[in-house]
């Protein structure tokens, strides 16, 4: 059984400067909810209540968000804002969340290694703190179900157009079931011509504790960073590793354009302003120079 989650959230978020100069990119909102709360909610909806966040300098806002704020709660109670009050209390009680600081930003593999003592020889899931997956069944819950069958590490993957594979880590694998592949290789950001498939890593993993020994064997690469992808490649040479094409839509909050698109899509799902927002967008399109040309 998978009972623990690790959420890496230590990066600087330089692609979102200046917004991330004084706040973590993981706290950038999708409509009115911080990105990292969506990630935590996915873990909780998958039955995970023990969460370790790997954070870095300047990430105190993440800790504060999941902590109690008694002054705010008192203000909301005084104003009889009971729905908001209950929501603030719910966020504080979502899960048992622990925090540890990555002392140097030395890559995702290094960040995951900080979880070694907390994991204590158990399988665990990894959810990237800036990646949201919208799906009927939570993405991590899908991977946990597959783990229950194969009892090996699993990478969550998604299909992307061939011309976009150069943005991602791409898998090569042998299909062994519905949407399930036995991993043969991982290639980081290949050209479309070099890519062995259009199945790319989607920011969700189930890993066995064997990954920590593989991280120890992983040499530092560009920028002196230790990559999780490289450690998984080593793991796959020692034991079976699987990739599962999950159901759902992944939203990568790693760049500004995707952030804008995500906010529009999520806003249109909200009944309280869906109609007016759609009318507003339609008006913008009608009056845009591109539409007139």
Secondary structure, DSSP 8 states (H G I E B T S, - for coil): ---EEEEEE----GGGTTTTSSS-GGGSEETTEEHHHHHHHHHHHTT--EEEEEE-TT-HHHHHHTS--HHHHHHHHHTT-HHHHHHHHHHHTSSEEEEEE-SS---HHHHHHTTHHHH-S--EEEE-TTEEEE-SS-HHHHHHHHHHHH-S-EEEEEE--GGGGGGSEEEEEEEEETTEEEEEEEEES--TTT-S-SEEEEEEEEE-TTHHHHHHH----GGG---HHHHHHHHHHHS--EEEE-SSEEEETTSHHHHHHHHHHHHTT-TTTHHHHHHHHHHHHHHSHHHH-
